[in-house]
Amino acid sequence: MPLYRFKALSPGGQLLQGEMEARTERLVIERLRDDGNIPIDAEPAAPRSAIRRWLDRELPRRSVAAKDVALFTREFSTLVGAGIALDRVLAMLIGLAGKTALREVLTDVHGRVEGGAAIADALEAHPQAFPPFYVNMIRAGEASGQLDAVLKRLAEFLERSRELNSTVRSALVYPAVLIGMAGLSLVIVLTVVLPEFEPIFAEAGRDLPAATQVVRAMGHGLRDYWWAAALVGLLATVVIRRDLTTADGRHRWHGLALRMPVLGSLWRRLAFARFSRMLGTLLANGVGVLSALALAREVTGNEVLSRALAEVAVTVREGGGLARPLAKAKVFPQLAVDLISVGEESGHLEEMLLKAADIYDSEVRHAIDRAVALLVPLLTIGLGALIAAIIGSVLVAILSVNELAL
């Protein structure tokens, strides 16, 4: 599609310059007018090379950090609660954003709001920073006149979600570094240290111990056929990643992950904590139950659970409750189902959903702490024993050669 460079004036009188893909120059001008801007000029941009087009398509664009969105939401809530006009609040938040990617987004949002757009509509134009659940909550807050309260709950949701994700990532760092260092040590021993002893083994004139022969074979295989191992790994990565781009592929892999002994249970609880907090927050802010279910099931990060929740939504649409189809799906924790059932019966479903989220947040944190406390010593002992066995096999061979020489 052709690329056009344009200039326009925003409703606030600011000069806008940029590029836009469109079939014709007239469509560029119409889009600018639809956004409330006054077009000044639109002309074809210089054609981009094939390499430039590939880079623009493949390289990731500057993304908005989740921590910046959470901080923005908290500051937005505070300023709106203080009774400051919305356009002035946005101008202040642009100044507070610093040199982050969020600043560019907020500048555009500010321009749209000054042009008469609702804040939810302005945020909706930037889904990479403000996902659908965020926009729907803001829209519900605008409609009810409780935008400050909605923003406060939204800030709490984002902060709790970020804390939980940070806990998971932090717990994985040390085991990953440990495995990486052990793997590097193993490669160095097999490809650098072991070859130094090859002349000694060759001059021995006798069969080496079985353990040493196995280690030598591993070293030769790694040195001579590393390219084959790299190729197999690359092909496996490409095949798996491509499979994960399809719904059926994700369903297969996610189902396999859920059946894993320890990690499956942990992922199930983590996914339900996200879903429960999202659903409770959306319902508490006036979003309809069907819309809330559709939005909340997207945050589970698991295709198996997402499909189960889609079937739950069908039952709810037909007039049924939430707890019974969740129990029927048999993929959600029983305690969570019981809490939701109590919430429906007492008329406090939102509170019970948030309470369930708190419970599973805590369980996930404790489970991660226990798993790391158990996993790190086991990895240290196991990997140390493996490297020690390799070095020991070399030493045994050297000793056998020395005995022969004597």
C-alpha positions, 0 to 999 in steps of 0.5 A, a space after each residue: 500500500 502506498 505511503 503518504 507524508 502529511 501535515 495537518 493542524 490539530 483542533 488545538 492548533 498544533 502542527 501534526 506531521 507524519 506518515 500514513 499508508 493509504 490507497 490514495 491521497 484523498 483517503 489520507 485527507 479524509 482520515 485526517 478530517 475524520 480525526 478532527 484535524 485540518 489537513 494542510 498537505 499530503 504527498 507520496 513519501 519517498 519509496 522505501 527500499 525492500 530492506 527498509 520495508 522488511 525492517 519496519 515489518 519485522 523489528 519490534 516497535 518501541 513498546 509502552 512498559 507495563 510499569 509506566 501504564 500502571 504509574 500513569 493510571 495511579 497518577 491519573 486517578 489522583 489528579 481526576 479525584 482532585 477535580 482537575 479538568 481532564 485536558 489539564 490532567 493529560 497535559 500534566 501527565 505528559 510532562 510526568 511521562 518523561 522520555 518514555 514511549 508512553 509520552 508519545 501515546 499520551 500526546 496523541 490522546 491529549 490531542 484527541 480529547 481536545 478535539 472532542 473525543 471521549 477519553 475512552 475513545 482516545 485511549 482505544 486508538 492505542 491498543 498496544 498501551 491500553 488493552 480492551 479491558 482498560 478501555 471498557 473500564 474507562 468507558 464504564 467509569 465515564 458513563 457512571 460519572 465515577 471515573 476517579 473510582 474506576 481509575 483507582 480500582 484499575 490502578 490497583 489491578 495493574 499494580 497487583 498483576 505486575 507484582 505477581 508477574 514480577 514474582 514469577 519472573 524473578 523466581 526464574 532468573 536464578 535457576 536459568 542463570 544456574 542452568 546456563 552457567 552449568 551448560 557453558 561449563 559442560 561445553 568448555 570441558 567437552 570441547 576445550 579441556 578434553 581435547 588436551 588429553 587426546 594425545 595421551 589417550 591416543 598413545 596409550 595403546 589400550 582400550 579406555 574405560 567405558 565412561 571415558 569412551 562415552 565422554 570422548 564420544 560426547 566431545 567429538 559429537 559436540 565438536 564435529 556435529 554442533 551445526 546439526 544440533 543447532 539446526 535441529 534446535 532451530 527447526 524445532 523452535 520454528 515449528 513450535 513457534 509456528 504451531 503456537 500461532 494457531 489456536 489448535 496448536 496452542 491448545 495442544 501445547 497448553 494442555 500438555 503444560 497443564 498436565 505437568 506434575 508441578 508446573 501445571 498446577 502452578 500455571 492453573 492457579 496463576 491463570 485463575 488468579 489473573 482471570 478472577 481479578 480481572 473479572 471481579 474488577 470489571 464487574 465492580 466497575 459496571 461492565 456487563 457480565 458477558 463483556 467482562 467474561 469475554 475480556 477476562 478470559 483473554 488474560 489467562 494466557 492459556 488456550 485450554 482455559 480460554 476455551 473452557 471460559 468461552 463455553 461458560 459464557 455460552 451458558 451464562 448467556 442462556 441465563 445460567 449462573 457462573 459457578 455451575 459451568 465453571 465446575 462442569 468444565 473441571 479445569 478450575 480449582 474447586 475452592 475458586 468455584 465454591 467461592 464464586 458459588 457463595 458470591 452468587 448466592 449472597 449477591 457479592 460476586 465481585 467481592 468473592 472474585 477478588 477474594 479468590 484472586 487474593 487467595 491464589 496470588 498468595 498460593 502462587 507466591 508461596 508455591 514459587 518460593 517453595 519450588 525455588 527453594 527445592 529446585 536450586 539445591 537439586 540443580 546445583 547437586 545434579 549439574 555438579 555431579 554431571 560435571 564431576 562425573 565427566 572430569 572423573 572419567 578423564 582422571 580415571 583414564 589418565 590414571 589407567 594410562 599411568 599404570 600402564 606406563 609403570 
